[in-house]
Amino acid sequence: MAWIYLTVAGLLEIVWAFYMKQSVGFTRLWPSILTLVFMFASFGLLSVAMKSLPLGTAYMVWTGIGALGAFVVGVAVLGEPANIWRILAALLILSGLILMRFSSAE
């Protein structure tokens, strides 16, 4: 169950990162509020997952899902560039996530 909480926490990290971008430095009200709501939910689920997962594993997976997801949203939704080096970097993060999951005892 901890892995489910951790995965959802990582997905929520993508959402709050997107809304943080939309808040334009917390100068727009609703994107700022949504950032804080999703951030709180993400941290809460991360905290629950950390009850049974090691700190390093949980934090690495949480930030990895957020980083990879933010990259995909940036390219797909915000029109950010997707050159070969950025894609390779994203694939390396994905490989780290997969390796971390398979190396976990749970």
SEFIKOL-272136 format. One record per residue (C-alpha): residue number from 1; x negated, y, z negated. Coordinates in nm, 2 decimals, m for minus. Each point is the difference from the previous one (the first is absolute). Last residue first. Example, Ala and Ser with C-alpha at 12.3 -4.5 7.8 and 13.67 -1.06 7.14 Angstrom:
2
[2; [m1.37; m0.11; m0.71]]
[1; [0.14; m0.34; m0.07]]
% end
This chain:
106
[106; [m0.87; m0.44; 0.00]]
[105; [m0.38; m0.08; 0.02]]
[104; [m0.07; 0.28; 0.25]]
[103; [m0.25; m0.06; 0.27]]
[102; [0.26; m0.04; 0.27]]
[101; [0.16; 0.33; m0.08]]
[100; [m0.33; 0.18; m0.01]]
[99; [m0.10; m0.14; 0.33]]
[98; [0.32; 0.11; 0.16]]
[97; [m0.03; 0.35; m0.14]]
[96; [m0.36; 0.03; 0.10]]
[95; [0.09; m0.11; 0.36]]
[94; [0.27; 0.27; 0.01]]
[93; [m0.25; 0.26; m0.11]]
[92; [m0.24; m0.12; 0.27]]
[91; [0.29; 0.02; 0.25]]
[90; [0.06; 0.36; m0.10]]
[89; [m0.37; 0.09; 0.06]]
[88; [0.01; m0.17; 0.34]]
[87; [0.31; 0.20; 0.09]]
[86; [m0.17; 0.33; m0.11]]
[85; [m0.31; m0.09; 0.20]]
[84; [0.20; m0.10; 0.32]]
[83; [0.19; 0.33; 0.01]]
[82; [0.35; 0.04; m0.15]]
[81; [0.05; 0.38; m0.02]]
[80; [0.28; 0.13; m0.22]]
[79; [0.35; 0.03; 0.16]]
[78; [0.19; 0.04; m0.33]]
[77; [0.23; m0.30; 0.03]]
[76; [m0.20; m0.28; 0.16]]
[75; [m0.36; 0.12; m0.07]]
[74; [0.06; 0.15; m0.35]]
[73; [0.24; m0.28; m0.09]]
[72; [m0.26; m0.26; 0.09]]
[71; [m0.27; 0.17; m0.19]]
[70; [0.22; 0.06; m0.30]]
[69; [0.08; m0.38; 0.01]]
[68; [m0.36; m0.09; 0.00]]
[67; [m0.09; 0.23; m0.28]]
[66; [0.30; m0.08; m0.21]]
[65; [m0.04; m0.38; 0.05]]
[64; [m0.37; 0.04; m0.09]]
[63; [0.07; 0.22; m0.30]]
[62; [0.23; m0.26; m0.15]]
[61; [m0.22; m0.30; 0.10]]
[60; [m0.31; 0.16; m0.15]]
[59; [0.19; 0.11; m0.32]]
[58; [0.15; m0.34; m0.06]]
[57; [m0.31; m0.20; 0.07]]
[56; [m0.23; 0.22; m0.20]]
[55; [0.23; 0.02; m0.30]]
[54; [0.06; m0.37; m0.01]]
[53; [0.36; m0.12; 0.05]]
[52; [0.24; m0.09; m0.28]]
[51; [0.10; 0.32; m0.17]]
[50; [m0.14; 0.19; 0.30]]
[49; [0.31; m0.08; 0.20]]
[48; [0.21; 0.20; m0.24]]
[47; [m0.23; 0.30; 0.01]]
[46; [0.00; m0.01; 0.38]]
[45; [0.38; m0.01; m0.01]]
[44; [0.00; 0.32; m0.22]]
[43; [m0.27; 0.17; 0.21]]
[42; [0.21; m0.05; 0.32]]
[41; [0.32; 0.11; m0.17]]
[40; [m0.16; 0.32; m0.13]]
[39; [m0.15; 0.07; 0.34]]
[38; [0.33; m0.06; 0.17]]
[37; [0.17; 0.25; m0.23]]
[36; [m0.29; 0.25; 0.02]]
[35; [m0.02; 0.00; 0.37]]
[34; [0.38; 0.02; 0.04]]
[33; [0.00; 0.32; m0.22]]
[32; [m0.28; 0.16; 0.21]]
[31; [0.18; m0.10; 0.33]]
[30; [0.31; 0.16; m0.14]]
[29; [m0.16; 0.33; m0.12]]
[28; [m0.24; 0.10; 0.27]]
[27; [m0.32; 0.18; m0.13]]
[26; [m0.15; m0.32; m0.15]]
[25; [m0.31; 0.03; 0.21]]
[24; [0.20; m0.03; 0.33]]
[23; [0.27; m0.22; m0.15]]
[22; [0.00; m0.21; 0.32]]
[21; [m0.35; m0.13; m0.08]]
[20; [0.11; m0.09; m0.35]]
[19; [0.31; m0.16; 0.15]]
[18; [m0.22; m0.23; 0.21]]
[17; [m0.23; m0.08; m0.30]]
[16; [0.31; m0.08; m0.21]]
[15; [0.13; m0.24; 0.26]]
[14; [m0.33; m0.18; 0.05]]
[13; [m0.04; m0.03; m0.38]]
[12; [0.35; m0.16; 0.00]]
[11; [m0.13; m0.27; 0.22]]
[10; [m0.29; m0.06; m0.24]]
[9; [0.23; m0.02; m0.30]]
[8; [0.22; m0.25; 0.20]]
[7; [m0.30; m0.22; 0.06]]
[6; [m0.11; 0.02; m0.36]]
[5; [0.35; m0.09; m0.13]]
[4; [0.01; m0.29; 0.24]]
[3; [m0.35; m0.11; m0.10]]
[2; [0.10; 0.01; m0.37]]
[1; [0.29; m0.23; 0.07]]
% end
